[in-house]
Amino acid sequence: MEKPNLTDELVRLAELRDKGILTEEEFQQQKQRLLAQNSQQESAEPDLPPPPPHTHSRPSRIARTLKKPRLLPQATAA
């Protein structure tokens, strides 16, 4: 059985409040409890896998040096 998502739970609580089953205070308490649980679960369960190990996207210093044009000294008129 799939657990209900946060939105479904909040809608259910609002319906109970609107029907008079829950008071406004009880609704607010339960809503805060759900929001707190949801934020704890999000921080405890990352949705994305860890990033791959760092790979260098910049060329190495040697490769950058080889690509630089060499400037020749200017000949001076004597």
PAGUPA-202825 format. One line per 10 residues: number of its first residue (from 1); their letters; for each residue x, y, z of C-alpha. Coordinates in steps of 0.1 Angstrom, whole numbers. Last residue first. Layout:
NUM) a) X/Y/Z; ...
END
This chain:
78) aataqpllrp) 692/508/-346; 657/496/-354; 643/473/-327; 632/438/-335; 602/429/-315; 606/399/-293; 586/369/-305; 552/362/-289; 543/326/-286; 507/318/-293
68) kkltrairsp) 491/299/-264; 478/264/-272; 509/246/-258; 506/264/-225; 469/255/-222; 477/219/-228; 505/219/-202; 483/236/-176; 457/209/-181; 426/216/-201
58) rshthppppp) 395/225/-180; 367/200/-175; 385/182/-148; 365/153/-135; 350/153/-101; 336/119/-90; 300/114/-100; 273/132/-81; 254/113/-54; 221/98/-65
48) ldpeaseqqs) 191/121/-64; 161/118/-42; 179/123/-9; 161/106/20; 170/121/54; 165/158/44; 133/151/26; 120/128/54; 127/155/80; 108/181/59
38) nqallrqkqq) 79/158/55; 76/150/92; 77/187/101; 50/195/75; 28/166/88; 31/177/124; 24/214/115; -8/203/97; -18/182/126; -14/211/150
28) qfeeetligk) -32/235/126; -61/211/122; -64/206/159; -65/243/165; -91/248/137; -112/221/154; -114/187/138; -146/167/131; -165/199/121; -170/188/85
18) drlealrvle) -146/216/73; -119/205/97; -122/169/85; -120/181/49; -90/202/58; -73/172/73; -80/151/42; -66/179/19; -35/181/40; -30/143/38
8) dtlnpkem) -35/144/0; -10/172/-3; 16/154/18; 15/122/-1; -4/92/10; 16/60/17; 14/34/-10; 0/0/0
END
